[in-house]
Amino acid sequence: MKDLAPLLQQRRAEHRYRQRRLLDGPQQPEQIIDGRPVLAFCSNDYLGLASHPAVIAAFKAGADRYGVGAGAAHLVNGHTRAHHQLEEALAAFTGRDRALLFSTGYMANLGVAQALLHRGDRVLQDRLNHASLIDAARISEARLQRYRHADPDDLARLLDRDPERETLVSTDGVFSMDGDVAPLPALADLCARAGAWFMVDDAHGLGVLGATGAGTLEHQGLDQARVPILMGTLGKGLGTAGAFVAGGEDLIETLIQAARTYVYTTAMPAAVATATLAALQVVRTEPERREHLRMLVRQFRAGATELGLTLMDSDTPIQPLLVGDAAAAMALSEGLLARGLLVPAIRPPTVPAGTARLRVTLSAAHTPAHVDRLLEGLRALCVSPASGMG
Ligand SMILES: *Cc1c(COP(=O)(O)O)cnc(C)c1O
């Protein structure tokens, strides 16, 4: 049995030790973290639905009607009418034939790979894809190759190299640490030509992008024929928990048969499904939330540019500030926290060496005054008459 203490010690020495902060109360911009009030810019609750009164009410009503635990897997007797209605609503919302619920996005990504891929197949992925897509490739035993970030030419090169092999191409729709949107139309064309599966993980686009909030695929006008596999999460823009895969009849039936992360796990609580149905209703009926969010993004970018800060190329609510050096990013994050502003520093190995950053995320629950407070904090820490950006 290995002694774990030295390994933990080494992590500490490398400044890679991870620790939780304690949140009291709901997910919202002004919150109590570790016992003190902060203004947070790090949640993925992009539309402010995690503590929306209608969503909370639907969650309570769901618990009254269905109890708390689902008690069994979907294939046994845990698949309630609420789960079923949510699947139908998600299919309609995303313009797909069917949708299938999973307990988390991580499990949905693993499940797709388990159901579709076997030893000898291959997976081609964007270099900056989310960790769950990389882990999905690993457990499928297919061969993983990565193409340069958002680079269709590099994907074309890999596709051409081994045209006969069964292939799944997968990409984030919106990249979680950079905020940019993948060039989906070009990627979809390449996959169609090569006869490869194409999968988009839209964890950060769903609810946020597109005319009706249906996500990155709606934003870029891509139907099910061009993107046969869509994975969306419910714990970010929709403010609840869980995930789904949407696509054609045969895809969904195959997942039900063969995705081990679907078959061998308890269904999510039905109340999460009733709450998510309410969240979808808010997404449909309150487009002003998305408009407000876009306005905050413009306000933040204009203010940060004026301060001479280095923004990344993003027009989504993920607005990272590039710092470069990991220690400098940490110092900036700590300086902001001392001013009551919670903005995490993201360092290697989560992002490539030399690209440490502050990951600012905005939410429709923020006000313009909140964004001004963040800009004021950044001005105080980054802009001094003598030195400029440190
Ligand atoms: C958060 C995230 C996931 C995982 O979703 P969970 O429901 O939180 O497990 C998957 N993919 C991407 C791109 C994500 O950002």
The ligand as a MOL file (V3000), in Angstrom:
LIG
                    3D

  0  0  0     0  0            999 V3000
M  V30 BEGIN CTAB
M  V30 COUNTS 15 15 0 0 0
M  V30 BEGIN ATOM
M  V30 1 C -18.8690 20.8420 -17.4220 0
M  V30 2 C -18.5670 20.1410 -18.6910 0
M  V30 3 C -18.8550 18.7910 -18.8560 0
M  V30 4 C -19.3310 17.9170 -17.7140 0
M  V30 5 O -20.6610 18.1590 -17.4310 0
M  V30 6 P -21.1950 17.8000 -15.9570 0
M  V30 7 O -22.6610 17.7160 -16.1160 0
M  V30 8 O -20.7440 18.9130 -15.0720 0
M  V30 9 O -20.5710 16.4880 -15.5970 0
M  V30 10 C -18.6510 18.2180 -20.0940 0
M  V30 11 N -18.1540 18.9430 -21.1110 0
M  V30 12 C -17.8310 20.2450 -20.9810 0
M  V30 13 C -17.2930 20.9840 -22.1580 0
M  V30 14 C -18.0300 20.8770 -19.7630 0
M  V30 15 O -17.6870 22.1490 -19.6220 0
M  V30 END ATOM
M  V30 BEGIN BOND
M  V30 1 1 1 2
M  V30 2 1 2 3
M  V30 3 2 2 14
M  V30 4 1 3 4
M  V30 5 2 3 10
M  V30 6 1 4 5
M  V30 7 1 5 6
M  V30 8 2 6 7
M  V30 9 1 6 8
M  V30 10 1 6 9
M  V30 11 1 10 11
M  V30 12 2 11 12
M  V30 13 1 12 13
M  V30 14 1 12 14
M  V30 15 1 14 15
M  V30 END BOND
M  V30 END CTAB
M  END
